[in-house]
Amino acid sequence: CATAAGSARAQDSTAQEQAAEALASGLQHYRQLEYDSATISLRRALAFGDSLGETGRIRALTYLGASELFRNRRDSSFAAFRRLVMLDPRARPDPLLFPPEVTTIYDFAREQTKVVRPVLPRDTTIRLGADRYRAMLYASSFHQVIVALEREDGFTVRTLYAGPISDTLQVFWTGEDTTNLTNDSGRLVFTVTSLANTGRQGRVVRVPLDLVMGPQDTLPTPPPLADSLFRPEREPAGT
């Protein structure tokens, strides 16, 4: 087992190195205005998937979109920027590095792509009536969304928000409707459904949550003791 684990780690390390090399090669070709070679290297880097890392994929898609545009392939450029928006709506080409024609086609792709990326807290322990579970939502562009908590079988436990989102939105949950859970702990799914301009369902983001319901204080606060039960404070004589 130890040998297999070591072999898997070695393979992961090799894939990460190859992905980084392909990305570096693509960036170098782009800076040398060799857009055909840049496209090949950047697509090879993206083929490594998670081995490239999120930051690497953002850079690869950004430069791929620009390279395809300079190759007069606007559809391919739009597709690359659409993938970038779906990966992270907050990522966008730096206007100090890319000319207006690149940022313009990116803005068009961002406007046409209706997606939301939720950022959830790592701590999923909630004390009923005391804590609020916060989630920040980042949208690609203005559209309608439905934010809900569901059971694994698809039953909606609670709808947290239904309405428009333009840029960012924060939603909360204080642990209501926990009677739908079978015990003190439960597995729920945080879902964000993006609706197209026509009202039809678009992309759905589903994030599993393991919730642990913390104890809730149910006893009343004890009344204060009578003043006569407290002895007066005394200090020794002297300075």
Secondary structure by P-SEA (a helix, b strand, c coil): caaaaaaaaaaaaaaaaaaaaaaaaaaaaaaacaaaaaaaaaaaaacccccccaaaaaaaaaaaaaaaaaacaaaaaaaaaaaaaaaccccccccccccaaaaaaaaaaaaabbbbbbbbbcccccccccccbbbbbbbccbbbbbbbcccccccccccccccccccbbbbbbcccccccccccbbbbbbbbbbbcccccccbbbbbbbbccccccccccccccccccccccccccccc
